[in-house]
């Protein structure tokens, strides 16, 4: 564990708490999985799959990061996107409670400019550039 990790967990706590909201329901669902991997809570299946697959078009994420929590539609997609989502965890550690407003704000500006609010988003570009594979 990094020596400054407790401060990073505190700095990202508002977003992490948002990511943890489905946990009580997931613990009751047989199709769901909750685990901790490299300091990040990973949630798959059940309610998380339902929420991710209900995103409005054109956004259809197979995984999503909220602070130190990653949601994925299933274990396969969790494994496949782990490196990418860990870049987002590091972004949350830099931006703290300002990450979501910054991400969404940039996405809105890109959309208004006629650009792709996902692929052109600098947070996504960094994750795609730095994640191996």
C-alpha positions in Angstrom: 0.0 0.0 0.0 1.3 3.5 -0.8 2.2 5.6 2.2 -0.3 8.3 1.2 -3.1 5.9 0.4 -5.2 6.8 3.5 -5.4 10.4 2.3 -6.2 9.3 -1.3 -9.1 7.1 0.0 -10.4 10.1 2.0 -10.0 12.5 -1.0 -12.0 10.1 -3.2 -14.6 9.1 -0.5 -17.6 11.0 -1.9 -17.3 9.2 -5.2 -16.4 5.9 -3.6 -19.5 6.1 -1.4 -21.6 6.6 -4.6 -20.0 3.5 -6.1 -20.8 1.5 -3.0 -24.5 2.3 -3.0 -25.5 -1.0 -4.7 -23.5 -3.2 -2.3 -26.4 -4.1 0.2 -28.6 -5.3 -2.7 -25.7 -7.1 -4.4 -25.0 -9.0 -1.2 -28.5 -10.5 -1.5 -28.2 -11.4 -5.2 -26.7 -14.7 -6.2 -25.6 -13.5 -9.6 -23.6 -10.6 -8.1 -20.0 -10.5 -6.9 -18.4 -8.1 -4.5 -14.6 -8.3 -3.9 -11.5 -6.2 -3.2 -8.7 -6.4 -5.7 -5.6 -4.3 -5.4 -7.3 -1.8 -3.0 -10.3 -1.3 -5.3 -13.8 -2.7 -4.6 -15.0 -4.6 -7.7 -18.7 -5.1 -8.2 -20.2 -7.3 -10.9 -23.5 -8.8 -11.9 -27.0 -8.3 -10.4 -28.0 -4.7 -9.9 -24.7 -3.4 -11.3 -25.3 -5.2 -14.6 -28.9 -3.9 -14.7 -27.7 -0.3 -14.1 -24.8 -0.4 -16.6 -27.0 -1.9 -19.4 -29.7 0.8 -18.9 -27.4 3.7 -19.7 -28.9 5.9 -22.4 -27.6 5.6 -26.0 -24.9 6.1 -27.2 -23.2 5.3 -23.9 -23.1 1.6 -23.1 -20.3 1.0 -20.7 -19.2 -2.5 -19.8 -17.4 -1.1 -16.7 -17.5 2.2 -14.8 -15.3 3.6 -12.0 -16.5 5.6 -9.0 -13.6 6.5 -6.7 -12.1 3.3 -5.5 -15.0 1.2 -6.8 -15.3 -0.4 -10.2 -18.6 -1.7 -11.5 -18.7 -4.2 -14.4 -21.4 -6.1 -16.2 -19.7 -9.4 -15.6 -16.3 -10.9 -14.5 -15.1 -11.2 -18.1 -15.5 -7.5 -18.7 -14.1 -6.7 -15.3 -10.9 -8.6 -16.1 -10.7 -7.1 -19.6 -11.1 -3.5 -18.5 -9.2 -3.7 -15.2 -6.1 -1.8 -16.4 -8.2 0.9 -18.0 -10.4 1.3 -15.0 -7.3 1.5 -12.7 -6.2 4.6 -14.7 -9.6 6.1 -13.8 -9.0 5.3 -10.1 -5.7 7.2 -10.3 -7.6 10.1 -12.0 -10.1 10.1 -9.0 -7.1 10.2 -6.7 -5.8 13.3 -8.5 -9.2 15.1 -8.8 -11.0 13.8 -5.8 -14.6 15.1 -5.5 -14.1 17.2 -8.6 -13.6 14.3 -10.9 -17.2 13.6 -11.8 -18.1 17.3 -12.4 -14.9 17.7 -14.5 -15.5 14.5 -16.5 -19.2 15.3 -17.2 -18.4 19.0 -17.9 -15.8 18.1 -20.5 -18.2 15.5 -22.0 -20.9 18.2 -22.3 -18.5 20.7 -23.9 -17.3 18.0 -26.4 -20.9 17.1 -27.2 -21.8 20.8 -27.8 -18.8 21.0 -30.2 -20.0 18.0 -32.1 -17.3 15.7 -30.9 -17.5 12.3 -29.3 -18.1 12.9 -25.6 -16.5 9.6 -24.7 -13.6 8.9 -27.1 -12.5 12.6 -27.3 -12.7 13.0 -23.5 -9.2 13.6 -22.2 -9.8 11.4 -19.2 -10.7 8.5 -21.5 -7.8 9.2 -23.9 -5.4 9.0 -20.9 -6.9 5.7 -19.8 -6.7 4.3 -23.3 -3.2 5.6 -23.8 -1.8 4.3 -20.5 -3.6 1.0 -20.1 -1.7 -1.9 -21.5 -3.4 -4.0 -24.2 
